[in-house]
């Protein structure tokens, strides 16, 4: 079972519909104990970082995610806000602690060229800089749909976690991976066929992770 964490932020139904479209139905979960039944976990979200982390904590999901993802090794896919949660801290409307799974900080986009507006909204091609299971069998510069004003500035010691960037007046972290933990700043559920292909790759990666765990 693929669990989509419902913590009150964003239209999660579109993400569920995308998994349905690829033949891998996912379930919206509202209680942390439901994650015990999940083979893989997806955390989407739009909105403010501080509100999102408060909701996760208030509903008991932070401890549950630590247990299921960090300790048990279940695959995690963070989409947009769900990727930003991976960082140590966000400076969106104050200072807010994140999960701290990938060293870095969430900061406002600051394009060097004023022609690039904030929020970053629309289609953008990626520069793939490291192999990642998410991008298997995709073109060298796949195009995805973005809607955001903040992004993760990964710490130098974690630079190897960055798998893709895009250009929006400056380099923007578009995707990360650390072991079985994935994050994408763009919205695969809004990115047509290329987005569905990425979700298929995540499901395949989750199945491989499950098989490996069962052998061990």
N, C-alpha and C positions, 0 to 999 in steps of 0.2 A: 504494500500500500504506500502510495506517495501522499504525504501529508502536506497540505498548504496551511500555514499558520495564520489564523484569523485573529488579529489583535486590534481590530478596529481601525485600520489605516488602509484606505485605498479600495479600489474595485477588484476584489480577489476573484470574482466570478470569471472575468476574462482570462485569468491565468488557468483556472480550472477548465474552462472551455478549450484552451489551447492543448492541454494534456488530453482531453477527451478526443480532440481532433486527430491526435497521433496514435490513438488506440491504447493509451495508458491513463485510464481514469484516475483522478486524484480527489482526495477528500479534504474539504475544509474542516479544520479542527479548531475548537474554541477552548478546549481544556488541555493543560499540559500533559496529563496522564495518557492522553490519546497518542502522544508521540511514541510511546513504548511499542505500539503496534506497527509503526511506520518502518518501511525499508529505506526511505529517503525523505528528506525534509526540504520544503521550499518556503522561503520567507520573502514575499514580495513587499510592496509598500510604496506609497507616495505621501508627501507631507513633510512636516518638520521632524528632524532627528530627535530632539528632546521629547516631544510628544510620543514618538514611536517607542523609544526606550522606556519611558514611564509606563506605557501600556503593557509592554512585554513584561516588565518587572511586576506590575500590579497584578497581572494574570498568572504569574508563576512560570512564565515561559523561559526566563533567563536560566534558571536552575535546570529546567528540563532540557534545554538545548545543550547546556554544558554536559549533562549526563549522556544524552543520546548521540551527540555529534563528537564531542571532544573525548569522552571516555569510551563509548561503545564504537565510535568510528563510522557512524552512519553518514552517507553523503548529504551535503548541504548545498543548496543553491540559493543565494541571496540576489534578489532582483531590485535594482534601483536603491531604495532605502535599505532593503535587506542586505545589499552589499556594503553600504556605508556603516551599518551596525558592526561589521567585522573589525573596524578600526578601534584604536585606543580611545579617541576623543573626537568630538565634533565641536566646531566653533560657530555653529549656526544658531543665532539668537542667544548667545551666551556660551557657556562651556558645559558639555555633557559627556559623561563617560559612556563608551561603547563596550562591546564584548571583549575587545582586546585580543582577538584571535590572530589578527595581522597588524603588525606595528605600523602606525601611521595616524594621520589626522584628517578629518573631513573639513575642507575649507571651501570658501566661495570661489567660483570660477572668476578668474581675472584675466580676460583675453588681452594680449598686448596690442591687438588691432581692434579699434573701436567699431569696425564693420561687423564684428562678431558679437551678437547680442547675448545677454543673460536675462532670462533662462535660455539655455541651450535646448532648442526645440526643433526636432525634425530629423531627417535622415543624414547619417554620416558613415563614411567608410572607416574601417578599422585597420590599424597596422598591427599584424600579428607578430609578436616579438619572442614568443616562446611556445613550444608545443603544449597543447592542452587538449584533453579529450573532448571538451565542448566544441572545438572548432574542427574536428575530424571531418574530412571530405567536404569542407566548405572552400570557396574560392579564396585566393591569397589576400584579398582586401574585401571581405564581406561587408555589406551595408545593413545597418540596424537603425532602429528608431529610438531617439533620445528625448527625454523631457526632464531637465534638472538644472539647478543653479549651484549645486555643491558637488564636490567629488573627493575621492580619497587620495591624499598625497601620501604615498607609501614611504615609510622610513628607508633610508639608504641600506640598512642591514637586511631589509626585507625586499629589496629590489627584484630578487628572483621570483617573487610571487606574482609580479605583474605579467600577464599573458598577452594583453592587447592595450593599445592606446588609440586615441583618435585626436584629430586636430580641430580645435575650435578657438583660433587665435593664440593658442598655447597647447602644449601637450596635456591631454586629459586621460586619466586612468579609466579605461573602458572595461577591463576584466582582470580578475585575479584568480589564482588558484594556489592553495596550500594543502598538499595531500588531497584528501577527499572533500575539501571545502572550496566551493566555487562562488564567485561573485561577479555579477555583470551590472554595469551602470545603466545600460540600455534596457529596453523592454522587448524581450523575445516574443511575448504574446501579441505585440503590436507590429511585429516585423515580418509579417507574411510568411512565405515559405522558408526563408532563411532562418527565421526565428523558430519555426516548428522543427526544422532540422536540428537546431541547437538543443532544443528540448529533448528530441529523440536521442541525441548524443549523451545528454545527462542521464536519461533513463538507462541507456546501455551501460554507462559508466557505473551506475548504481547496481545494476545486475551483476556486473563483473566484480564489484566490491563485495556483494553478498556471497558470490561463489567462492571468492578468495577467503572470506571470513569463515565460511562453512568448512573449507578444507583445513584451515588452521585449527 
